[in-house]
Amino acid sequence: MKIQLLSQDPKSFRYKTYLKCLKMQERDDVSPVTMFLTHIYYRREPDFAELKQKYNTWWAAFEMWLKDDFEFVVGLRTVNKELTYHFMQGEVWSPLGEARQLITECGLKHTSMSVGDIMIVHQADGRYAYGVDYEGFSVIAHDPK
């Protein structure tokens, strides 16, 4: 089954992106049950130095900061952070510029996930907010169940 991402409607595009990510992960050893719901947020004005100051903050303070400085891009189900980062590179999730309208309407300037962006991963022991770091990811906040 091939999924086309030619829709310009952001809501429809987000859903098709979600399906494309699931399809990309289809393997015998991976089922949607073992995947984590992950919400992707891009920083409006990337500033990694400020992001580093926010690490290990309380969840309530993190949510206020998230609302002020970030835009929700898409929700996915993925098996790990590295795959999420790979999938959120422009050439993978928007190879023909399909995300252009979504990115523009959100007031963002970048299509690829990069340093300073955030993913919130819903795991069995709660929600984790990870910031994309220069090498890997850093926990910004944790909201235990």
Residue pairs with C-beta under 8 A, 6 or more apart in sequence:
1 23
3 16
3 19
3 20
3 23
4 16
5 13
5 16
5 17
5 20
5 93
5 94
5 96
5 98
6 96
6 98
7 13
7 16
7 98
8 98
8 101
9 101
10 101
10 102
10 105
13 98
13 99
13 101
13 102
14 74
14 75
14 102
17 74
17 76
17 93
17 99
18 74
18 75
18 76
18 77
20 93
21 76
21 77
21 78
21 87
21 93
22 32
22 35
22 77
24 87
25 35
25 78
25 79
25 83
30 79
32 77
34 79
35 77
35 78
35 79
36 77
36 78
36 79
36 121
36 122
36 123
37 75
37 76
37 77
37 121
37 122
38 75
38 76
38 77
38 78
38 84
38 119
38 120
38 121
38 122
39 72
39 74
39 75
39 119
39 120
40 72
40 73
40 74
40 75
40 76
40 84
40 88
40 113
40 117
40 118
40 119
41 66
41 70
41 71
41 72
41 73
41 117
41 118
41 119
41 120
42 70
42 71
42 73
42 106
42 108
42 110
42 113
42 117
43 51
43 69
43 70
43 116
43 117
43 118
44 69
44 70
44 71
44 107
44 108
45 69
46 110
46 114
46 115
46 116
46 117
47 116
48 115
48 116
48 134
51 116
51 131
51 140
52 138
54 62
54 65
54 131
54 140
55 131
55 138
55 139
55 140
56 139
56 140
56 141
57 65
57 140
57 141
58 141
59 127
59 129
59 141
59 142
59 143
61 141
62 129
62 140
62 141
66 118
66 129
70 117
70 118
71 106
71 107
71 108
72 106
73 88
73 102
73 103
73 106
73 108
74 88
74 93
76 84
76 87
78 84
78 87
81 119
81 121
81 130
81 137
84 113
84 119
85 113
85 119
85 132
85 137
86 92
87 93
88 112
88 113
89 112
89 113
90 99
90 111
90 112
91 112
93 99
93 111
94 100
94 111
99 111
100 111
103 109
103 110
103 111
113 119
113 132
114 132
115 132
115 133
115 134
116 131
116 132
117 131
117 132
118 129
118 130
118 131
118 132
118 140
119 129
119 130
119 132
119 137
120 127
120 128
120 129
120 130
121 127
121 128
121 130
124 145
125 144
125 145
126 142
126 143
126 144
126 145
127 142
127 143
128 139
128 141
128 142
128 143
129 139
129 140
129 141
129 142
130 137
130 138
130 139
130 140
131 137
131 138
131 140
